[in-house]
Amino acid sequence: MIDELPISEERISELQEHTRKDQQMQELKEVIQEGWPNNKWNVPSNVSIYFDIRDELTLQNGLLFKGERVIIPKSLRTRMIKKIHSSHIGIEGCLRRARESLYWPGMNAEVKDYIQRCETCRTFERKQQKETLISHEIPSRPWSKVGIDLMTFQSKNYLVTVDYYSNYWEVDYLEDTLALTVIRKLRAQFARHGIPDVCFTDNGPQFDCGEFRKFSNFKHDTSSPLYAQSNGKVEQTVQTVQRLMKKSKFDKKDPYLAFLDFRNTPTEGFDNSPAEKLMNRKTRTPLPTKESLLKPKVITPNKVQTELTKQKQKQQFYYNQGTKDLPMLKNGDTVRIQPSNFNKEWKKGTIKQQVNIRSYEVDVGARTIHRNRLQLKHTLEDDNNEPTEIERDNSDF
């Protein structure tokens, strides 16, 4: 069997030498040569771990084998793991490679642990599987929670504000993107519809500044940076507005009439429009409309909430297929941070604190950043115990 090992005679001699110097290997040799006791308790404690596989163990030319796999002495195991992982293939690939020719108790766990601490592999991570959908809380009344975002259309900037309850949205042209300009537009909107309880925004400079904090006599929640999905309502609204503006321009029509039509079109799954849910009335459009249809009609909030709940449950049902929640991170955990671009490196950071259910504050050395749980991959690396990189080795062992 030793002749079938695909390694040089020099390496075989080295393996034989390390086996000869390993106390556990020598005790195992003696047990194999003398014969195994019938009872595990009569086996020397140092080799009792091999008792259950005793029928597969053989001794040939000073080397121990489990089937066709050579048993590696303790002094060579770290070197073997480094060679197995020298090309940085994944955990399962390395295990398949190791299981072909090598064996020692606990090999799988040691290989996994080493790779999970590998600096190179952790720097070039894959994206994590998406987690289950957590929907925003359903508002109990119109304009109590709004989402706000900036958008660009044909080199011009606009402010988009959407009501989470009614799906009614406002669009304002911005002369510039300064915080004071955004605040002025919001003041006008709030004068029309009232001050909301909650405003949900991203972490743009217009919202993360002293002027906006001074202006906000409401609760200001923010999405995780670089994770637009957490503010999906307003992101979807931005796409709708851009699509309507693009089609109106192509068709040489007034985009504000398109906005009016959208606001008066019943929402899918509902029998009333965004305008009706917000104002309890239809607004007049170019379509011929009977006078009685334009009169105010109270829309029961319970009915709207019921329909919104059904809509969200349906959305969650389809979205959650194939998803898996990630375990929560603890303060002090070492993580790798997903880059904004695919080809960039995953930088290392340390969890400072949990901001909300899936948002964390991460210390990256020079500064602190916020990221969503999906963008943070827990790693076993730490500053004191990282696998050292080995030089490219072209030897056959």
N, C-alpha and C positions, 0 to 999 in steps of 0.2 A: 504493500500500500504506500510505503514511503517513496517508492520510485514514481508514483503517480502525482506527487506534489509538484505543482508548476513553479518551483523556486530553485535557486541555485544551491550547489553543495555547500557553499559558504554560509548561506542563510539556514540551511538545514542543520549545519553544525552549531550555529548560534542558538537555534531553537532547542537543540539537544542539550547544549550547555546550560541554558536558562532552566530547562526542565530538571536537569540534574541538581541544580542549586536550589530549586524550589521545594521547601519542606512538605507542602501539601501534595505536590506531584509525587514525591518519593514515597510518602505514606500510601498514596493511591496505588502506586506500582506494587508495593508489598501486598496490599489487600487483593489486587487482581491476581498476582502470582500465587498467593497462598489459598485463594478462594474466598468468596464472600460468605459471611455468617448468614444464617437463616433469619436472624432477628436484627433489625436496624439498630437496636440499642447496644448490640455487641460490636458495632462498627466504631472505629476511632472517630471522635467528634469532629476532627478536622476534615474528614472525607465523607461524613454521613450524608452530606448534600447530594452525593453521587449515587446513593443506594438505590433510588427508584429507577435509575437508568443503567444499573450494573450489567444487565445482559447485553448492552450495546457497547461496552467499554472493552478496548483491546490495547495491548502493549506491543509495539514493534520498533525495533532499532532505537530504543531509548526514548521514543515519542509515544504519547498517549492519544488514543483516538476514540471518538464517539461515532460509531458507524464509520463514515468516510471523512469525518471532520476532525481535524487535529485540535487537541485541547491545548489552549495557550496558557503558559504559566503567568502568574500575576505580574511579574516584572516586565512582560512584553505587551500587556493588554492595552495600555495607553497608546503605545506606538502603533499597534494594530488598528485601533479606532481611528487614529489620525490618517493612516494609509487608506482605510476604508472610505473615509470622508474627504480624501485629498481633492477630489473633483467637485465637492460640494453638491452632490446630488441629494435628493430629499431623504427624509428619515426612512421611509418605507423602502426606497431604492438601496440605501446603505444596509438595511437589515437583510434584504434579499441577497445582497452581495456577500455579507458576512456569513449567512446561514449556509451558503454553498460549501464552505471549506473550513470555517473556524467555529470553535465552541469554547465557552466557559460559563459557569453558573452566573446568571444575572447579566449576560452579554446584551440582551435586548435593551434592558433598562439603562445600562451604561452608555450604549450607543445613542439612545434617544436623548439622554441627559447631556451628552457632549454636543450633539448637534443643536439642541435647544439653546446652548450657550455659545454657539459659533458666531463670532463677530461678522464674518462675511455673509453667512446665510441670513442673519437677522437684519443686515443692512439692505438686503434685496428680498424683502418679504413679498408674499402674494396678498391680494386683498382678502379680507375675511368674508365669510358667508354672511349675508344680510340677516338682521335680527327681525323679530316679529314687529308688526306695526303698532306704535302707540299713538293713538289719535288725540288731538286736542280736545279738551273738555267742551262739551256742547253748551253754548251760551243759553241763558234763560230768556233773553229778550234781545231786540234789535240793537245794533251798534254798541253793545257792551264790550265786545272784543273785536279789534280790527288788526289786520296785517298790513304792513307798510313796506314798500320797496321802491327802489329807483330802477328805471329802465331806459334804454337808449333805442331810438328809432330814427334811422337816417341822420345820424350825427346830432340829434337833438335829445335832450334829457327830459324825462317825465317822472312825476311822482304818482305811484299807484297805491291806492288805499282800498282794502276790501273788508267788508263786514262778514265775520264768520257765521253769523246767524242767518242772514238773508242772501248772502252771495252778491250783494249790491256793491259795486265798486265805483270809485271816483278816479279820474285821470287829470293831472295838472301839469301844464308845461312849466319847466324850470329854466329860468334864464341862466342859472349856474347851479352847481351842486353843493354850494356852501350850506352849512347847517342853518344859518339864519334864513335863507331862502326856503328851505324845506319847512322850517317852523312856521314861516308866514303862510305858506299854502295850507298847512295843517290847521292853523288857527281859523282860516276861512271855512274849512270843512267842518271843524268842530262847532263853529258858530251856526252852521246849517243843521247838523244832525245831533249835536250834543257832544260832551266830552266822554269818551269811552272809559270803561274801568281798566281795560288792559290794551296795551299796544305791543304787538309782536313784530320785531324787526330783525335784520341781520346785524352784524357787528361793524357796519360801515362807519367811516369817520363822521358822517352827518349825525349818527345816532349815539356814537360812543365819544361824547364830548361834553364839556361843561355847559354849553348853551342848551343842549337838548335835555340834560339832567335838570337844569333850572326850569325849563319849560314844562317838563312832564309832571303835571299834577294828576298822574294816573300810574298804574303799575306798568313798568317797562320790562318785558321779557325779550330775550334774544335767542336766536338759533345758534347751534354750534358752528363755529367758523369752518368754511369749506365743506359744509354739509347742508346744501340747499333743501334737501328732503325734509328737514325738520321744520322748515317754513314752507311746506308744500302748497298750502292754500294760496299764498300770495304769488308763489312762483308759477302756479297754474294760471292765475289771473293775468300775470304779465304776458304769458304766452297767448292767452285769449285776446288781450288788448293789441298786442303786436300783430296777430293774425288779422283782426278786424281792420286795423289801420293799413296794413299791407294790401288787403283786398280792396278797400275803399280807394286808395291811391291808384291802384291798377285800373279800377273801374271808373275813376274820375268822379267819385261820389264824396259826399260830406261824411267824414268819419264819426262826427257827433250824432248823426242820424243812425249810424250803425250801433253806437253806444246805446241810444234810446231804444232801439228795437231789442237789443240784448236784454236790457233791464226790464223790458215788458214781456219777454218770452218766458212762459212757465219753465221752471227748472226741471230737468229730467227726474222723474220719480215724485214730483210734486204737482199739485193742481193750481199753483199760484206762482207768480213771477218774483224776482228779487225786489222790484219796486213795491209790489203788494206786501211782501213780508216786512219790508222796512217802513213803508208809509201807510199801510192798510188801505191802499187805493191803487188803481191803475193810473198811469200818466198818459196823457193824450199823445198819440202818434199820427203819422200821415194816413194810417189805415182808417176807413170809416168805422166809427165806434158809437154804439148807442149811448145816449146820455146816462142811462141808468147804470151802465157798466163802469162809468167813471166816478160814480159816487163812492164815498168811503165805505169800507166793509171790514170789520174787525177780523183779523186772522188770529185764531186761537194759538197762543204760544205752545201749549201742550201738544197740539197737532203737529206743529213745525218741529218740535223737539223729537217727537216720535218718528217722524219721517227722516230726520237727520240721523237718528240712532240706527234706523234700518239701513240707511245709506252707508254709514260707517261700518256697520257689521258686515255688510256685503263686501265692501272694499277690503276689510281685514281678512275675510275668509279667503279671497283670491290671493291677496298679497302674502299671507302667512304660509302659503304652501311652499315647502322646501326651506323654510327659515329656521333659525335656531338662535336663542338668546345666548349671549356671551356672559360668562361669570362676572360679577362685580369686581372692580379693582379696589385695592386698599391703599391708604396713604403709605408712601414709601416704596410701592411696587415699581420695578423697572419695566419700562415699556418701549416699544418702537413705534414711531409716529408715521402714519401713512403720508407720503408726499403728495403735493397737488398734481404733479405730472408722473406718468407711469415710469419713466426712465430714471427718475431721481431716487436718491437713497432714502431709506427709512432711518431717520435720526433717532438717537436714544434720548429718553427723558425719564423723569421720576414723577410719579403721581404725588401732587401736593395736597389736593383735596377734591372731593366730589361736589360739583356745583348743583346738579340736579340728577334725575334718575339715570340719564345716559350722557351726561356732560361732566368733564373733568378738567381741573386746572393742573397743567403739567409744567414742571420745572425743567427747562432745557439749558440751564446754566446761566447764560447771560440775561435771560428773560423768562417770563411765565406766559404760557399760551393756554387757550381753551380748545378742547377737541371733543368730538363725539366718541362714544365707546367703540363704535365700529372702526374708527380711525386709529385706535390704540391696540397694539398687539402685545400681550403680556409675554415677557421673556424671563428666563432664568438667569440672564446675565447680571453681573454686578461688577463694581469697580475692582473688587479684590479677587474675584474668582472667574476669570474668563479663559476659555481655551486659547492657547497661543497658536498663531498660525505657523505652519511648517513650510519650508521651502519645497518647491516642486521636486519630487523624488522619482527618478526613472528606473529605480531598481525593481527587481522582480519579487520583492518580499514586502 
